[in-house]
Structure formats: C-alpha cells, structure tokens
Amino acid sequence: MSKKNLCIEYLLKNASIPVLWTSIGTPLGLSEWFADGVTVEGEEYTFVWDGHEQTARLLEKKVNSYIRFQWLEDEGTDAHFEIRIVKESITGQLSLLVVDYVPEDEREDLILLWNKQVEVLKRKTGI
C-alpha cells in the first residue's frame, strides 16, 4: 500500500533546544514520550510499545536540529519519519515539526497518535 506524506507542526511556547534535542535525539529521551522503550544497535533503533517491537534505521541526524528514521519494512521507498526542531527567525518561537508517511486510510489515526505523543512530550519536559 502506498504511503503519503504527512506534516504536522506543534508550537512549543517555553521550550529550549537542548531539552527538546535530548527528548528527540537520544534513546532515553525517546523512551520517555515516543515509545515504552528504545534500544539501539548500530544504526538500528528498536522501539517497544505494549510489548510490540518495531525497528527503524537511523537515516540522518543533526544535533539540536532533527532526527530521521525509516522503518525496516519501508526500506526501498521514500517513506520515513522525521522529528525536527524549528526556530522562528523573527520571534524565536520553537516548534516541533513531524514528518511521517502513512497510508491514506490511516491518516486521521496517525494524526491523533502524534498529537497524543507530543502531549506526553510536553508534560515530561514541562513545556
């Protein structure tokens, strides 16, 4: 099934780049809001939710900016997911930009899931 690009931006009022980066760019940080647990072996990150595991390959990361993964099941396609810290040049306001790929019939469910996960991130980091 073909997946389509989904892009969601979350405005973060009183966030700091180092705190956000620790939350999105480290296995420990990701395990506090994105998954129940995260293990890393080389470039492969295994995420655990309610006993279910899913493995993604780290495609690229830039410290204090973004991290990009591709689920192993999506290898050979453009599908990936990325979490990016964006700083508005005029106001200095930070936001989190999530790019993901999803089958069209699962789009609304994925938006709800990301909304829930980002709410957990905000609570855990005091944003």
C-alpha positions as CSV (number, residue, x, y, z in Angstrom):
1,M,0.0,0.0,0.0
2,S,1.4,3.4,-0.9
3,K,2.1,5.9,1.8
4,K,1.6,9.6,1.6
5,N,3.5,12.4,3.3
6,L,2.0,13.9,6.5
7,C,3.5,17.0,8.1
8,I,2.3,18.3,11.5
9,E,3.7,21.3,13.3
10,Y,3.4,21.7,17.1
11,L,4.1,25.1,18.6
12,L,6.0,25.0,21.9
13,K,5.8,28.1,24.0
14,N,8.6,27.8,26.5
15,A,10.8,25.1,25.2
16,S,14.6,25.0,25.0
17,I,16.5,23.5,22.1
18,P,18.8,21.4,24.4
19,V,15.8,19.9,26.3
20,L,13.9,19.2,23.0
21,W,17.0,17.6,21.5
22,T,17.5,15.3,24.4
23,S,13.9,14.2,24.1
24,I,14.0,13.6,20.3
25,G,17.7,12.8,19.7
26,T,18.5,10.2,22.4
27,P,17.2,6.7,23.1
28,L,16.4,7.6,26.7
29,G,14.6,10.8,25.6
30,L,12.5,8.9,23.0
31,S,11.6,6.2,25.6
32,E,10.1,8.9,27.8
33,W,7.5,10.0,25.4
34,F,7.6,8.3,22.0
35,A,7.8,4.6,23.0
36,D,7.8,2.5,26.1
37,G,11.4,1.6,25.4
38,V,14.2,2.1,22.9
39,T,17.3,0.1,22.3
40,V,20.0,0.9,19.8
41,E,22.3,-1.4,17.9
42,G,24.5,0.4,15.4
43,E,22.1,2.4,13.2
44,E,19.0,0.4,14.2
45,Y,16.6,1.6,16.8
46,T,14.1,-0.8,18.2
47,F,11.0,0.8,19.6
48,V,8.7,-1.0,22.0
49,W,5.0,-0.3,22.6
50,D,3.0,-2.6,24.9
51,G,5.3,-5.5,24.1
52,H,5.2,-4.9,20.4
53,E,8.6,-4.1,18.8
54,Q,9.3,-2.2,15.6
55,T,12.8,-1.4,14.2
56,A,13.8,1.6,12.3
57,R,17.2,2.6,10.7
58,L,18.6,6.0,11.6
59,L,18.9,7.8,8.3
60,E,20.3,11.1,9.4
61,K,20.5,13.4,12.4
62,K,21.8,16.8,13.1
63,V,22.3,17.6,16.8
64,N,19.9,20.2,18.1
65,S,18.0,20.2,14.8
66,Y,16.4,16.9,13.6
67,I,16.5,13.1,13.5
68,R,15.2,11.0,10.6
69,F,14.3,7.3,10.7
70,Q,13.0,4.7,8.2
71,W,11.1,1.6,9.4
72,L,12.8,-1.5,8.1
73,E,9.5,-2.5,6.4
74,D,9.7,0.7,4.3
75,E,13.2,0.1,3.0
76,G,13.4,0.8,-0.7
77,T,10.7,3.5,-0.5
78,D,10.7,7.2,0.3
79,A,8.7,6.6,3.5
80,H,10.4,7.8,6.6
81,F,9.7,9.8,9.7
82,E,11.4,12.8,11.0
83,I,11.2,15.0,14.1
84,R,12.6,18.5,13.6
85,I,13.1,21.4,15.9
86,V,12.2,24.7,14.1
87,K,13.1,28.1,15.5
88,E,11.1,31.0,14.0
89,S,13.7,33.6,12.9
90,I,11.6,36.7,13.9
91,T,10.0,35.7,17.2
92,G,12.4,33.0,18.4
93,Q,9.4,30.7,19.0
94,L,10.2,27.0,18.8
95,S,8.1,24.3,17.2
96,L,8.4,20.7,16.6
97,L,7.8,19.6,13.0
98,V,6.8,15.9,12.5
99,V,7.1,14.4,9.0
100,D,5.7,10.9,8.6
101,Y,4.4,8.7,5.8
102,V,1.1,6.9,6.2
103,P,-1.5,5.0,4.1
104,E,-4.3,7.4,3.3
105,D,-6.9,5.4,5.2
106,E,-4.8,5.7,8.4
107,R,-4.1,9.4,8.2
108,E,-6.5,10.6,10.9
109,D,-5.4,7.8,13.3
110,L,-1.8,8.8,12.8
111,I,-2.5,12.5,13.5
112,L,-4.3,11.5,16.7
113,L,-1.4,9.3,17.7
114,W,1.2,12.0,17.1
115,N,-1.0,14.5,19.0
116,K,-1.1,12.2,22.0
117,Q,2.6,11.5,21.9
118,V,3.5,15.2,21.7
119,E,1.2,16.0,24.6
120,V,3.2,13.4,26.6
121,L,6.5,15.1,25.5
122,K,5.1,18.4,26.6
123,R,4.2,17.0,30.1
124,K,7.5,15.2,30.5
125,T,9.6,18.2,29.6
126,G,7.4,20.9,31.3
127,I,6.6,22.6,28.0
